[in-house]
């Protein structure tokens, strides 16, 4: 590592020496990192973990409510849609009353909603509106098909009252 005094002809050199510049930048970076850490510790901005929350046990399969909309449920045929609460088919005209009956005294009950792929979006949203009108505030939308094991463990209609 030598120092050149001039170019080929003895004139001024145009190559900057960046190594001292990089050394100065690294030293300044280390100084700023230390200063910021000390200031944060003195100001009280260190993160404090919240107290451990009490975990609730998930409801058993017999307490879960799954509302499923199946075909035929084409545009403009809302009344023809087939709606199931767990495994029990409920006529569309009785859906609101049945949901109100289920939600009595269970304001925090989670209701799961799913619809077949060929169900019209408008009809699915109308069923969701009926569920909300029935008093359900916690609605989970299932995006994956319910397996045969899960559908068998949904509970019988007698458990949902």
KACORUR-V791529 format. One record per run of one state. SS is the DSSP state (H for helix, E for strand, L for the rest). FROM is the first residue (numbers start at 1). LEN is the number of residues. If there is no record, write none. Layout:
BEGIN
ss=(SS SS)
from=(FROM FROM)
len=(LEN LEN)
END
This chain:
BEGIN
ss=(L H L E L H L E L E L H L E L H L E L H L H L)
from=(1 19 44 65 71 78 81 82 86 88 91 92 104 110 116 121 134 138 142 148 153 157 160)
len=(18 25 21 6 7 3 1 4 2 3 1 12 6 6 5 13 4 4 6 5 4 3 2)
END
